[in-house]
Amino acid sequence: MSEPASVPLLATRALQKRFGERVVLADVTLEVQRGEVLAVVGKSGTGKSVLLKCLAGVLAPDSGAVLFEGLPLSRDDETALSAFRRRCSYLFQGNALLDSLTAWENVALPLEQATLLPKPEIRARVADALRRLELENDARRYPSQLSGGMQKRLALARALVTRPELVLFDEPTAGLDPLRRNAVFTLIAHARREFGFTAVVVTHDLPEALAACDRVAFLDHGRIHFSGTPDDFAATGDPVVSAFRDSAAALARSIAGLRAGGAPEPAEDLG
């Protein structure tokens, strides 16, 4: 007799979300296994960040369900939602840093508010998080005194400092240069191995995501059009996936054609 399949740590069932007449999530069914890093990719405006907010309980879906360890999460069940949030961290695309607190205080805040750790342990964790993101020399500076890239790294340090079971990353490398993007994905992969958390990463950085993540979900027209390993994603001949995946190569060919005095390749539909 075969063993029962493990229950996904996080899942959605027929998730739908609209804003007025605009349907953003049409029918999203997705599973995130415990311990994996899942990248959610797709064109701009396809609802990736909306999906992440629904997973976090920030937005309520119009229909369907979000399940954590097989149990549905509801904004009407504040006890279950609060318990879920204690085990989850969310890295907002806009960082959501507090301007009145220093970098050190921003990172320490979730430990001070949501744990009973002694002060020496809090100091040790904050120092370690800042060091990992190369911010140890900026601990006493305020967010307004940091560059956009440094603010992003500070938000990432705050998301990881509680050592959560689940981390939801909304464009964690937005505004960073290529070296910093690589460093952030390396940090996510390293921290996952060290602390064993599960992660969902919404990102536009496809090469880095394919290198660092265990599985890729491609969101298109409000549905999960593809879900598989990075190797599967790189190899699939699905025309919708390949058009998105190979767009950078098509751009390079188009520019090369212009420089050579030829006609550019037709542009992909950006709708």
MOZI-V625710 format. One record per backbone hydrogen bond with DSSP energy under -1.0 kcal/mol. CO is the residue of the C=O (numbers start at 0). NH is the residue of the N-H. Records with the same first field share a line. If there is no record, write none. Layout:
CO = NH ; NH
//
This chain:
8 = 68
9 = 31
10 = 66
12 = 64
14 = 27
15 = 61 ; 62
16 = 23 ; 24
18 = 21
21 = 18
24 = 16
27 = 14
29 = 11
31 = 8 ; 9
32 = 35
35 = 198
36 = 213 ; 214
37 = 200
38 = 216
39 = 202
40 = 218
42 = 45
46 = 50
47 = 51
48 = 52
49 = 53
50 = 54
51 = 55
52 = 57 ; 58
62 = 15
64 = 12
65 = 72
66 = 10
67 = 70
70 = 67
73 = 76
76 = 80
77 = 81
78 = 82
79 = 83
80 = 84
81 = 85
83 = 86
86 = 164 ; 165
88 = 167
90 = 169
91 = 94
93 = 95
97 = 100
101 = 105
102 = 106
103 = 107
104 = 108
107 = 111
108 = 112
109 = 113
110 = 114
117 = 121
118 = 122
119 = 123
120 = 124
121 = 125
122 = 126
123 = 127
124 = 128
125 = 129
126 = 130
127 = 131
128 = 132
129 = 134
130 = 133
134 = 137
137 = 140
138 = 103
140 = 102
141 = 144
142 = 145
146 = 150
147 = 151
148 = 152
149 = 153
150 = 154
151 = 155
152 = 156
153 = 157
154 = 158
155 = 159
156 = 160
159 = 162
164 = 197
165 = 88
166 = 199
167 = 90
168 = 201
170 = 173
172 = 175
176 = 180
177 = 181
178 = 182
179 = 183
180 = 184
181 = 185
182 = 186
183 = 187
184 = 188
185 = 189
186 = 190
187 = 191
188 = 192
189 = 193
190 = 194
191 = 195
197 = 166
198 = 37
199 = 168
200 = 39
201 = 170
203 = 205
204 = 208
205 = 209
206 = 210
207 = 211
208 = 212
214 = 38
215 = 227
216 = 40
217 = 224 ; 225
219 = 222
221 = 25 ; 26
222 = 219 ; 224
225 = 217
227 = 215
228 = 232
229 = 233
230 = 234
231 = 235
237 = 241
238 = 242
239 = 243
240 = 244
241 = 245
243 = 246
245 = 249
246 = 250
247 = 251
248 = 252
249 = 253
250 = 254
251 = 255
252 = 256
253 = 257
254 = 258
255 = 259
256 = 261
257 = 260
//
